[in-house]
Amino acid sequence: MAYANRHRDWRLFQALAQILMRRAARLYQDDRFDPDLPQVAFALDSSIISLSLNLFPWGYYARSKQAALKLHLMLSLQGNVPAWAAITEAHFPAMKILDQIPVALGAYYVMDRG
């Protein structure tokens, strides 16, 4: 696994994730959603994912004294499918990721204060 992580380009996994998110969006595009929700609404959340420090020494996270990374996810509330995702270092502030999310005209964005 460590060999594969060192020798595979991360862009391969990025492209695969984008393909899977588009496929999931197409599968659920005709599903009925809550009529009380706006037509275009997204939920934003960030989660820290713990990793093995032996396998991922580059991901050292001082707060937990182990390796970790942070997954930032924008979930479309129409069909509950991911619309966008980013992976950062565990200490990356969730508020800073707001500059990178795709903005849709007239959309509502819901997030917690973290």
DSSP file (Angstrom, degrees, kcal/mol; ACC not computed):
  #  RESIDUE AA STRUCTURE BP1 BP2  ACC     N-H-->O    O-->H-N    N-H-->O    O-->H-N    TCO  KAPPA ALPHA  PHI   PSI    X-CA   Y-CA   Z-CA
    1    1 A M     >        0   0    0      0, 0.0     4,-2.5     0, 0.0     5,-0.2   0.000 360.0 360.0 360.0 -45.2    0.0    0.0    0.0
    2    2 A A  H  >  +     0   0    0      1,-0.2     4,-1.8     2,-0.2     5,-0.1   0.894 360.0  51.3 -62.6 -38.8    2.8    2.5    0.9
    3    3 A Y  H  > S+     0   0    0      1,-0.2     4,-1.7     2,-0.2    -1,-0.2   0.933 110.2  49.1 -62.2 -45.1    4.5    1.7   -2.4
    4    4 A A  H  > S+     0   0    0      1,-0.2     4,-1.2     2,-0.2    -2,-0.2   0.899 109.5  52.0 -62.3 -40.9    1.3    2.3   -4.3
    5    5 A N  H  < S+     0   0    0     -4,-2.5    -1,-0.2     1,-0.2    -2,-0.2   0.861 112.3  46.0 -64.2 -35.4    0.7    5.6   -2.5
    6    6 A R  H  < S+     0   0    0     -4,-1.8    -1,-0.2    -5,-0.2    -2,-0.2   0.783 119.1  39.6 -76.3 -27.3    4.3    6.8   -3.4
    7    7 A H  H  < S+     0   0    0     -4,-1.7     2,-0.5    -5,-0.1    -2,-0.2   0.403  96.8  82.7-110.6   1.8    4.1    5.8   -7.1
    8    8 A R  S  < S-     0   0    0     -4,-1.2     2,-0.3    -3,-0.2     5,-0.0  -0.911  80.3-118.3-108.7 135.6    0.5    6.7   -8.1
    9    9 A D    >>  -     0   0    0     -2,-0.5     3,-1.6     1,-0.1     4,-0.6  -0.519  14.9-138.0 -70.3 130.0   -0.3   10.2   -9.2
   10   10 A W  H 3> S+     0   0    0     -2,-0.3     4,-1.8     1,-0.3     3,-0.4   0.751  98.7  71.8 -61.0 -25.1   -3.0   11.7   -6.9
   11   11 A R  H 3> S+     0   0    0      1,-0.2     4,-2.5     2,-0.2    -1,-0.3   0.776  88.0  63.3 -65.2 -25.1   -4.7   13.2   -9.9
   12   12 A L  H <> S+     0   0    0     -3,-1.6     4,-2.1     2,-0.2    -1,-0.2   0.931 106.4  43.1 -60.9 -45.9   -5.9    9.7  -10.9
   13   13 A F  H  X S+     0   0    0     -4,-0.6     4,-2.3    -3,-0.4    -2,-0.2   0.847 112.0  54.2 -70.6 -34.4   -7.9    9.5   -7.7
   14   14 A Q  H  X S+     0   0    0     -4,-1.8     4,-2.2     2,-0.2    -2,-0.2   0.937 110.1  46.5 -62.9 -46.8   -9.2   13.1   -8.1
   15   15 A A  H  X S+     0   0    0     -4,-2.5     4,-2.2     1,-0.2    -2,-0.2   0.901 112.0  51.0 -63.3 -41.6  -10.4   12.2  -11.6
   16   16 A L  H  X S+     0   0    0     -4,-2.1     4,-2.4     1,-0.2    -1,-0.2   0.918 109.6  50.1 -62.8 -43.7  -12.1    9.0  -10.4
   17   17 A A  H  X S+     0   0    0     -4,-2.3     4,-2.3     1,-0.2    -1,-0.2   0.904 110.4  50.1 -62.3 -41.5  -13.8   10.9   -7.6
   18   18 A Q  H  X S+     0   0    0     -4,-2.2     4,-2.2     2,-0.2    -1,-0.2   0.904 110.5  49.7 -64.3 -41.1  -15.2   13.5  -10.0
   19   19 A I  H  X S+     0   0    0     -4,-2.2     4,-2.3     1,-0.2    -2,-0.2   0.928 112.2  47.6 -62.3 -45.2  -16.5   10.8  -12.3
   20   20 A L  H  X S+     0   0    0     -4,-2.4     4,-2.3     1,-0.2    -2,-0.2   0.872 110.8  51.1 -66.6 -36.8  -18.2    9.0   -9.5
   21   21 A M  H  X S+     0   0    0     -4,-2.3     4,-2.1     2,-0.2    -1,-0.2   0.904 111.6  47.4 -67.3 -40.2  -19.8   12.2   -8.1
   22   22 A R  H  X S+     0   0    0     -4,-2.2     4,-2.1     2,-0.2    -2,-0.2   0.905 112.1  50.4 -65.4 -40.3  -21.1   13.1  -11.6
   23   23 A R  H  X S+     0   0    0     -4,-2.3     4,-2.0     1,-0.2    -2,-0.2   0.919 111.0  48.1 -64.5 -43.3  -22.5    9.5  -12.0
   24   24 A A  H  X S+     0   0    0     -4,-2.3     4,-1.6     1,-0.2    -1,-0.2   0.896 109.6  53.3 -63.9 -39.9  -24.2    9.7   -8.7
   25   25 A A  H  X S+     0   0    0     -4,-2.1     4,-0.5     1,-0.2    -1,-0.2   0.903 109.2  48.8 -62.4 -41.2  -25.7   13.1   -9.5
   26   26 A R  H >< S+     0   0    0     -4,-2.1     3,-0.7     1,-0.2     4,-0.3   0.886 108.3  54.4 -65.5 -38.3  -27.2   11.7  -12.8
   27   27 A L  H 3< S+     0   0    0     -4,-2.0     3,-0.3     1,-0.2    -1,-0.2   0.847 118.4  33.9 -63.5 -33.9  -28.7    8.7  -11.0
   28   28 A Y  H >< S+     0   0    0     -4,-1.6     3,-1.1     1,-0.2    -1,-0.2   0.311  85.8 103.2-106.1   7.8  -30.5   10.9   -8.5
   29   29 A Q  T << S+     0   0    0     -3,-0.7    -1,-0.2    -4,-0.5    -2,-0.1   0.789  86.0  44.1 -65.3 -27.1  -31.4   13.9  -10.6
   30   30 A D  T 3  S+     0   0    0     -4,-0.3    -1,-0.3    -3,-0.3    -2,-0.1   0.477  87.1 114.8 -96.6  -2.3  -35.0   12.9  -11.1
   31   31 A D  S <  S-     0   0    0     -3,-1.1     2,-0.2     1,-0.1    -3,-0.0  -0.396  72.1-113.4 -68.1 142.8  -35.7   11.9   -7.4
   32   32 A R        -     0   0    0     -2,-0.1     2,-0.3    46,-0.0    47,-0.1  -0.500  36.2-165.5 -71.4 143.9  -38.1   14.0   -5.5
   33   33 A F        -     0   0    0     -2,-0.2    45,-0.1    45,-0.1    44,-0.0  -0.791  39.6 -61.5-125.4 173.0  -36.7   16.1   -2.8
   34   34 A D    >   -     0   0    0     43,-0.3     3,-1.7    -2,-0.3    -1,-0.0  -0.327  41.4-147.4 -56.5 119.8  -38.1   17.9    0.2
   35   35 A P  T 3  S+     0   0    0      0, 0.0    -1,-0.2     0, 0.0     4,-0.1   0.688  95.2  64.6 -66.7 -16.5  -40.4   20.6   -1.3
   36   36 A D  T 3  S+     0   0    0      2,-0.1    -2,-0.1     0, 0.0     0, 0.0   0.640  88.5  85.8 -79.3 -13.8  -39.5   22.9    1.7
   37   37 A L  S <  S-     0   0    0     -3,-1.7    -4,-0.1     1,-0.1     4,-0.1  -0.571  91.1-102.3 -85.1 149.9  -35.9   23.1    0.5
   38   38 A P        -     0   0    0      0, 0.0     3,-0.2     0, 0.0    -1,-0.1  -0.282  36.2-107.6 -62.1 158.9  -34.7   25.6   -2.1
   39   39 A Q  S    S+     0   0    0      1,-0.2     2,-0.6    67,-0.1    68,-0.1   0.887 111.8  33.4 -57.5 -42.2  -34.2   24.2   -5.6
   40   40 A V  S    S+     0   0    0     66,-0.3    68,-2.1    37,-0.0     2,-0.4  -0.942  79.4 151.6-121.1 110.2  -30.4   24.4   -5.2
   41   41 A A  E     -a  108   0A   0     -2,-0.6    36,-2.5    66,-0.2    37,-0.4  -0.998  19.2-169.7-141.1 141.5  -29.1   23.8   -1.7
   42   42 A F  E     -aB 109  76A   0     66,-2.6    68,-2.7    -2,-0.4     2,-0.5  -0.962  13.7-146.2-131.4 147.0  -25.8   22.4   -0.4
   43   43 A A  E     -aB 110  75A   0     32,-2.6    32,-3.2    -2,-0.3     2,-0.4  -0.957  16.9-157.4-110.3 131.2  -24.5   21.3    2.9
   44   44 A L  E     +aB 111  74A   0     66,-3.3    68,-0.6    -2,-0.5     2,-0.3  -0.903  20.4 159.7-110.1 135.6  -20.8   21.9    3.7
   45   45 A D  E     - B   0  73A   0     28,-2.2    28,-3.1    -2,-0.4     2,-0.4  -0.993  25.0-151.1-151.8 155.0  -18.9   20.0    6.3
   46   46 A S  E     - B   0  72A   0     -2,-0.3     2,-0.4    26,-0.2    26,-0.2  -0.990  14.2-174.5-128.0 137.1  -15.3   19.1    7.2
   47   47 A S  E     - B   0  71A   0     24,-2.4    24,-3.0    -2,-0.4     2,-0.5  -0.992  21.9-132.0-133.3 139.3  -14.2   15.9    8.9
   48   48 A I  E     - B   0  70A   0     -2,-0.4     2,-0.6    22,-0.2    22,-0.2  -0.781  20.6-157.0 -89.0 130.6  -10.8   14.9   10.2
   49   49 A I  E     - B   0  69A   0     20,-3.3    20,-1.8    -2,-0.5     2,-0.2  -0.942  12.6-135.1-111.9 119.6   -9.8   11.4    9.2
   50   50 A S  E     - B   0  68A   0     -2,-0.6     2,-0.3    18,-0.2    18,-0.3  -0.478  24.5-172.6 -75.3 142.5   -7.3    9.6   11.4
   51   51 A L  E     - B   0  67A   0     16,-3.3    16,-0.8    -2,-0.2     2,-0.5  -0.863  33.9 -90.6-129.0 163.4   -4.4    7.8    9.6
   52   52 A S     >  -     0   0    0     -2,-0.3     4,-2.5     1,-0.2     3,-0.2  -0.646  27.1-149.2 -75.0 125.1   -1.6    5.5   10.8
   53   53 A L  T  4 S+     0   0    0     -2,-0.5    -1,-0.2     1,-0.2     6,-0.1   0.821  96.9  57.9 -65.5 -30.4    1.4    7.5   11.6
   54   54 A N  T  4 S+     0   0    0      1,-0.2    -1,-0.2     2,-0.1    -2,-0.0   0.879 115.4  34.9 -65.9 -37.7    3.6    4.6   10.5
   55   55 A L  T  4 S+     0   0    0     -3,-0.2    -2,-0.2     1,-0.2    -1,-0.2   0.784 129.9  32.5 -86.9 -28.9    2.1    4.5    7.0
   56   56 A F    ><  +     0   0    0     -4,-2.5     3,-1.9     1,-0.1    -1,-0.2  -0.527  61.4 156.6-128.7  65.0    1.5    8.3    6.6
   57   57 A P  G >  S+     0   0    0      0, 0.0     3,-1.1     0, 0.0    -1,-0.1   0.757  73.2  66.3 -64.1 -22.5    4.3   10.2    8.5
   58   58 A W  G 3  S+     0   0    0      1,-0.2    -5,-0.1    -3,-0.1    -2,-0.0   0.664  93.8  61.6 -69.7 -15.5    3.8   13.2    6.2
   59   59 A G  G <  S+     0   0    0     -3,-1.9     9,-2.5    -7,-0.1    -1,-0.2   0.086  70.2 156.9-100.5  24.1    0.3   13.6    7.8
   60   60 A Y  E <   -C   67   0A   0     -3,-1.1     2,-0.5     7,-0.2     7,-0.3  -0.252  23.4-164.6 -55.6 130.4    1.4   14.2   11.4
   61   61 A Y  E >>> -C   66   0A   0      5,-3.0     4,-1.5     1,-0.1     5,-1.1  -0.957   8.7-157.4-121.9 109.1   -1.3   16.1   13.2
   62   62 A A  T 345S+     0   0    0     -2,-0.5    -1,-0.1     1,-0.3     5,-0.0   0.817  87.2  62.3 -59.6 -35.3    0.0   17.6   16.5
   63   63 A R  T 345S+     0   0    0      1,-0.2    -1,-0.3     2,-0.1    -2,-0.0   0.873 119.7  24.7 -62.1 -37.0   -3.4   17.9   18.2
   64   64 A S  T <45S-     0   0    0     -3,-0.9    -1,-0.2     2,-0.3    -2,-0.2   0.508  99.6-130.4-103.7  -6.8   -3.9   14.1   18.1
   65   65 A K  T  <5S+     0   0    0     -4,-1.5     2,-0.3     1,-0.3    -3,-0.2   0.807  80.5  81.0  57.3  32.3   -0.2   13.1   18.0
   66   66 A Q  E   <S- C   0  61A   0     -5,-1.1    -5,-3.0    -7,-0.1    -2,-0.3  -0.845  92.4 -74.7-145.2-177.2   -1.0   10.8   15.0
   67   67 A A  E     +BC  51  60A   0    -16,-0.8   -16,-3.3    -7,-0.3     2,-0.3  -0.606  57.0 153.6 -85.9 147.8   -1.4   11.2   11.3
   68   68 A A  E     -B   50   0A   0     -9,-2.5    22,-0.7   -18,-0.3     2,-0.3  -0.982  24.8-160.2-162.2 163.3   -4.6   12.7    9.9
   69   69 A L  E     -BD  49  89A   0    -20,-1.8   -20,-3.3    -2,-0.3     2,-0.5  -0.927  22.9-120.0-141.8 168.2   -6.1   14.6    7.0
   70   70 A K  E     -BD  48  88A   0     18,-2.6    18,-2.6    -2,-0.3     2,-0.6  -0.950  14.1-154.9-118.4 130.3   -9.3   16.7    6.6
   71   71 A L  E     -BD  47  87A   0    -24,-3.0   -24,-2.4    -2,-0.5     2,-0.5  -0.910   6.6-163.7-101.8 121.5  -12.0   16.0    4.1
   72   72 A H  E     -BD  46  86A   0     14,-3.2    14,-2.3    -2,-0.6     2,-0.4  -0.928  15.8-175.1-104.0 126.0  -14.1   19.0    3.1
   73   73 A L  E     -BD  45  85A   0    -28,-3.1   -28,-2.2    -2,-0.5     2,-0.6  -0.978  22.9-160.6-131.3 133.9  -17.4   17.9    1.4
   74   74 A M  E     -BD  44  84A   0     10,-2.9     9,-3.5    -2,-0.4    10,-1.4  -0.958  19.8-161.9-111.2 113.9  -20.2   19.8   -0.2
   75   75 A L  E     -BD  43  82A   0    -32,-3.2   -32,-2.6    -2,-0.6     2,-0.4  -0.837  15.0-132.9-101.7 126.3  -23.3   17.6   -0.3
   76   76 A S  E  >> -BD  42  81A   0      5,-2.9     5,-0.8    -2,-0.5     4,-0.6  -0.639   7.8-150.2 -74.5 127.4  -26.1   18.4   -2.7
   77   77 A L  T  45S+     0   0    0    -36,-2.5     2,-1.0    -2,-0.4   -43,-0.3   0.541  82.2  85.0 -79.1  -4.6  -29.4   18.2   -0.8
   78   78 A Q  T  45S-     0   0    0    -37,-0.4     3,-0.3     1,-0.2    -2,-0.1  -0.838 121.1 -11.5 -91.4  97.7  -31.1   17.2   -4.0
   79   79 A G  T  45S-     0   0    0     -2,-1.0    -1,-0.2     1,-0.2    -2,-0.2   0.363 100.8-104.4  93.6  -6.1  -30.4   13.5   -3.9
   80   80 A N  T  <5S+     0   0    0     -4,-0.6    -3,-0.2     1,-0.2    -1,-0.2   0.918  74.5 141.8  51.0  51.0  -27.9   13.6   -1.0
   81   81 A V  E   < -D   76   0A   0     -5,-0.8    -5,-2.9    -3,-0.3    -1,-0.2  -0.913  59.6 -95.8-119.9 149.2  -24.9   13.1   -3.3
   82   82 A P  E     +D   75   0A   0      0, 0.0    -7,-0.3     0, 0.0   -57,-0.2  -0.400  34.3 179.8 -62.9 135.8  -21.5   14.8   -3.1
   83   83 A A  E     -     0   0A   0     -9,-3.5     2,-0.3     1,-0.4    -8,-0.2   0.623  69.3  -1.1-107.0 -22.8  -21.2   17.8   -5.4
   84   84 A W  E     -D   74   0A   0    -10,-1.4   -10,-2.9     2,-0.0    -1,-0.4  -0.961  62.2-176.3-165.3 147.6  -17.6   18.8   -4.5
   85   85 A A  E     -D   73   0A   0     -2,-0.3     2,-0.3   -12,-0.2   -12,-0.2  -0.994   3.1-175.8-149.8 152.6  -14.8   17.5   -2.2
   86   86 A A  E     -D   72   0A   0    -14,-2.3   -14,-3.2    -2,-0.3     2,-0.5  -0.990  14.3-147.4-146.7 147.4  -11.3   18.5   -1.2
   87   87 A I  E     +D   71   0A   0     -2,-0.3     2,-0.2   -16,-0.2   -16,-0.2  -0.973  27.8 163.3-117.4 130.2   -8.7   16.9    1.0
   88   88 A T  E     -D   70   0A   0    -18,-2.6   -18,-2.6    -2,-0.5     2,-0.0  -0.757  46.7 -66.9-132.3 178.3   -6.3   19.1    3.0
   89   89 A E  E >   -D   69   0A   0     -2,-0.2     3,-1.9   -20,-0.2   -20,-0.2  -0.382  53.8-111.4 -63.2 151.2   -3.9   18.9    5.9
   90   90 A A  T 3  S+     0   0    0    -22,-0.7   -21,-0.1     1,-0.3    -1,-0.1   0.797 115.6  53.0 -61.0 -30.7   -5.7   18.2    9.2
   91   91 A H  T 3  S+     0   0    0    -23,-0.1    -1,-0.3     2,-0.1    -2,-0.0   0.434  77.7 121.5 -87.3   2.9   -5.0   21.6   10.6
   92   92 A F  S <  S-     0   0    0     -3,-1.9     2,-0.1     1,-0.1    -4,-0.1  -0.506  70.5-115.9 -67.9 125.0   -6.4   23.5    7.5
   93   93 A P    >>  -     0   0    0      0, 0.0     3,-0.8     0, 0.0     4,-0.6  -0.385  11.2-138.1 -66.2 135.7   -9.2   25.8    8.7
   94   94 A A  G >4 S+     0   0    0      1,-0.2     3,-0.8     2,-0.2     4,-0.4   0.825 101.5  61.3 -62.0 -32.5  -12.6   25.0    7.3
   95   95 A M  G >4 S+     0   0    0      1,-0.2     3,-0.9     2,-0.2     4,-0.3   0.815  97.1  58.9 -66.8 -29.1  -13.4   28.7    6.7
   96   96 A K  G X4 S+     0   0    0     -3,-0.8     3,-1.0     1,-0.2    -1,-0.2   0.740  93.7  65.5 -72.1 -21.6  -10.5   29.0    4.3
   97   97 A I  G XX S+     0   0    0     -3,-0.8     3,-2.0    -4,-0.6     4,-0.8   0.698  81.1  80.8 -73.4 -17.0  -11.9   26.3    2.0
   98   98 A L  G <4 S+     0   0    0     -3,-0.9     3,-0.4    -4,-0.4    -1,-0.2   0.797  83.6  61.4 -60.0 -28.2  -14.8   28.6    1.3
   99   99 A D  G <4 S+     0   0    0     -3,-1.0    -1,-0.3    -4,-0.3    -2,-0.2   0.686 106.9  46.3 -69.2 -16.8  -12.7   30.5   -1.3
  100  100 A Q  T <4 S+     0   0    0     -3,-2.0    -1,-0.2    -4,-0.2    -2,-0.2   0.593  85.1 103.9-103.9 -13.6  -12.3   27.2   -3.2
  101  101 A I  S  < S-     0   0    0     -4,-0.8     2,-0.3    -3,-0.4   -17,-0.0  -0.414  78.4-108.2 -73.1 146.1  -15.9   25.9   -3.4
  102  102 A P        -     0   0    0      0, 0.0     2,-0.5     0, 0.0    -1,-0.1  -0.547  33.2-141.1 -71.2 135.8  -17.8   26.3   -6.7
  103  103 A V        -     0   0    0     -2,-0.3     2,-0.4    -3,-0.0     0, 0.0  -0.866  10.6-158.4-104.8 128.9  -20.5   28.9   -6.4
  104  104 A A    >   -     0   0    0     -2,-0.5     3,-1.9   -64,-0.0     2,-0.1  -0.895  28.9-108.2-106.5 134.1  -23.9   28.3   -8.0
  105  105 A L  T 3  S+     0   0    0     -2,-0.4    -1,-0.0     1,-0.3   -65,-0.0  -0.382 101.6   5.4 -61.2 127.4  -26.1   31.3   -8.8
  106  106 A G  T 3  S+     0   0    0      1,-0.2   -66,-0.3    -2,-0.1    -1,-0.3   0.522  97.1 139.9  78.5   6.3  -29.1   31.4   -6.4
  107  107 A A    <   -     0   0    0     -3,-1.9     2,-0.4   -68,-0.1    -1,-0.2  -0.471  47.0-135.5 -83.5 154.3  -27.9   28.4   -4.3
  108  108 A Y  E     -a   41   0A   0    -68,-2.1   -66,-2.6    -2,-0.1     2,-0.4  -0.898  15.6-158.8-106.0 138.7  -28.2   28.2   -0.6
  109  109 A Y  E     -a   42   0A   0     -2,-0.4     2,-0.4   -68,-0.2   -66,-0.2  -0.978   4.9-167.7-121.9 128.3  -25.2   26.9    1.4
  110  110 A V  E     +a   43   0A   0    -68,-2.7   -66,-3.3    -2,-0.4     2,-0.3  -0.950  16.9 156.6-117.5 132.7  -25.6   25.5    4.9
  111  111 A M  E     -a   44   0A   0     -2,-0.4     2,-0.1   -68,-0.2   -66,-0.1  -0.987  35.3-118.3-149.8 157.9  -22.6   24.8    7.2
  112  112 A D        -     0   0    0    -68,-0.6   -68,-0.0    -2,-0.3     0, 0.0  -0.451  31.4-112.4 -89.7 170.7  -21.9   24.5   10.9
  113  113 A R              0   0    0     -2,-0.1   -18,-0.1     1,-0.1    -1,-0.1   0.597 360.0 360.0 -80.5 -10.0  -19.6   26.8   12.8
  114  114 A G              0   0    0    -20,-0.1    -1,-0.1   -19,-0.0   -20,-0.1   0.484 360.0 360.0  70.3 360.0  -17.1   23.9   13.3
